[in-house]
Amino acid sequence: MAVELWLLLLLFCGSTVSEVQPLYKLPPGTLDFGFVPSKTYDTGAYHEPGPIGILFKTVHAFLYLVQPNSFPQDLIRKLAQQKLGNTQGDYQKPENVVLTLQAIYYEIGFIISAALGLLFIFLLPLVGLCFCMCRCCDNCGGEMHQRQKKNADCQRSCFATFLFVASLIISVGVLCAYAANQHLTNQVRGAKKLVNSNFKDLKIFLNDTPAQIDYLVSQYNTTKDKALSDLNNVGPLLGSRVQEQLSKEVRPALDAALTMAGAIRETKEALENVSVSVEVLQEGTERLDANLTEAKMHLSNTLNDSACSVAQAASTCNIIRNSLNQLSINANFSGLPGVSSQLAKVNDVLKIDLSSLVQKGYAAFNDTPDLVVNQTKNILSAVPYIKSVLESIGSNITIFTKALPVQKILADLTVYLTQSEAYVQDYFPLVEQYDFYRWLGCLILCCMVVLILVFYYLGLLCGTCGYDKHASPTTRGCISNTGGNFLMAGVGFSFLFSWVLMIVVVLTFVTGGNVEKLVCEPFEDKSLFQVLDTPYLLNQHWKNYLAGILFKNPNIDLTFEKVYSDCKENKGIYTSLHLEHLFNINEFLNISMYTEDVALKIEHIQINLSKIILLDEIGKENLLNFSSSGIEGINFAAYLTEINKSVTKVDLLTFANDLEARADQLPKGALENALKGHANNIRVIHNQQVVPLEQAMSTLNQSIRLLKRTSSELMAKVKNVIGAVNAAQHLINNNASLVIVQETKKYMDTIVGYFEQYVEWVKESIAMEVAACKPIANVIDTAVDIFLCSYITDSVNTFWFGLGGSSVFLIPAIIFAVKLSKYYRRMDTEDVYDDTENGNNGYHKEHLYGIHNPVFTSSVEQW
């Protein structure tokens, strides 16, 4: 019943997912559906054992030595599929014999170890019995007589050391066993909190799922409202889309026309600059030529003075006289042709404001959305019908969600969960009580070992402290004798308790070791799930057992490993359990049945954009007039030839500086002063006349080069601009309908795309967020990984590991204790040293004489 309720709830979780493939792949609009409400699960299905984890790892390493084979998946599958025991001869079949041998080979480590343990259990009590009977017959060390040896002290020390080491190892083992016993009890006591945490998460899982489903359903209104909003604004939205598409050709054409209008204005300015600059240069060069001629005449008169005939000045004056020819103009602007005719034509072109005409084209094109709005008013009449369609979809979703018995399912599941929690709470004290009995039993076993250790440690302490090496065996002190008696008591209890301890060790070893190897380790690497997912294993008629249980269809690819992994990743249970195979919900969210009607309503839109005029015939004629203005006929070479020349043949500043330098070479006097005066005059001519001419030449240079660039292939450029405008106008007049149809289709895609986004969002939310099944994986991890493996198996394995080690080392401890007790206990007789007896190394051997020496007898009774 509980499984069926779970399936109904999980089915409802997946009921809002559509399996319809999206009709349109790239919806332009993007909707924000927010975040599905969810709470964080508290259970952390991970156990950190703490310091005792070192012991756990040691036990794991020991188990690996005992059983190094990997998890036998194939063997377990074959054993599970073989029906052994149905008939009497099943075990004699060859294939079953092979499987048995394979199982024995896999378990050979455990079998050998268990066999040694059983040998210990049977032999040690038998050996103890024989040992006691032997000692009662004064054999096996039972005779209260010690034979003196020269290395007696060395032997006593060695036996004491070995016994002490063995006792330490036994102590470590019993401490490990006690720690494991206490650890298991502590974990059992603290398990209630972890169990409650799992129940809390399961309740959150149940309580949050309806709210998450309601949130998914409510977000349909977001989709519907957005679609209706776009339909109510179909004009502006569709107009903007159409304008955006047409602008790819229209705007570049208008931009080129506007650029050409700017070029016309720049051409006019350049022509004016050329005309003014040429006039300035012509007048300036005439004045400069006259001034240079006058300066050259005055300088020549000065050089003809008698002072230049003096020997010291003659050579300098000749040099200056020879350089006078450089004082003349270099560039001649009087022969340059004028540009007045071109300027007149351009001015005629500018009488029509081409920029204004282009701006009118921009304005007309920018009115495209308004034209679409005015021509799509008829689509608004279809909005009520489309709205009714969208409302019907929402109504179907709401009706379906209300039709499912969600509240009843939740109530039943909550009752079942509450009952389970109450059952656990009621029986948990009983578990703690049984655990107390277990803890007490294990503690008694540890106390058995501790009792033996107490006797051994007391025997070592008393024997070592009370031993007097000067005392003879028959005169040993009471403390030493007590130490020997303690050792023999420890030996006696070892024989009594060791077989009991080993029985517990063997049972827990075989059980705990196999659980670790066959359950815990394969659970950690998921190989256990792979065995469970073996086709026809759990049910010979079902390929996939889990799918057969949930869906009654074992052919569905649903495995334990995949479900566990998905839940471990906190995916939605709809995805984890593949609940789409349980119920087809296409009829509830199949938007394809509605989109055709919506598309027909929208595709009937008809829009006419022929009223848009980008550039009228006047503007085009204006462009053609500009191309025939004649600026391409200007003799740019003549202009550039004169512009590239300098104003004068020599730099006047350089000439003036040289003249002044040569004047300094002359003797001080009137000639020197006169030459310096001429140099200053030349500088004045440069600053007042040459510099303005150079500026005028720079302006002329820029203007001429601009005109040259503009005139280059001017006719072709103008034709290209007019052709681009005509092409854009043709697109608007003749092909705009195609663009409008395309954009209308895209607009419809956007409307439908909103619902596809909703469906995809629901799918993703169902897959990853709604009814996230992490609590189910946590329950499995808690039960297997934490409770069974970490709490119980690791503690039990550590317990038998410590107790088993202690039991094994009881054997050498018995041997050393028996040997050592002979050196601590008070003997009844002893060997007597005789100086005349050389044949016996000076020691009297009582058995050779057959008499009893009353002087050295002891009243101490034999053990």
PyMOL commands that set and color helices and strands:
alter all, ss='L'
color gray80, all
select helices_A, chain A and resi 2-13+50-66+73-81+90-92+94-106+108-136+152-232+234-303+306-309+311-322+324-326+340-349+354-366+368-375+377-403+406-466+473-475+478-524+527-532+545-551+560-568+573-576+579-581+592-603+617-627+631-633+636-643+652-663+670-711+714-768+774-808+810-824+846-849+854-856
alter helices_A, ss='H'
color red, helices_A
select strands_A, chain A and resi 145-146+829-830+832-833+843-844
alter strands_A, ss='S'
color yellow, strands_A
deselect
rebuild
show_as cartoon
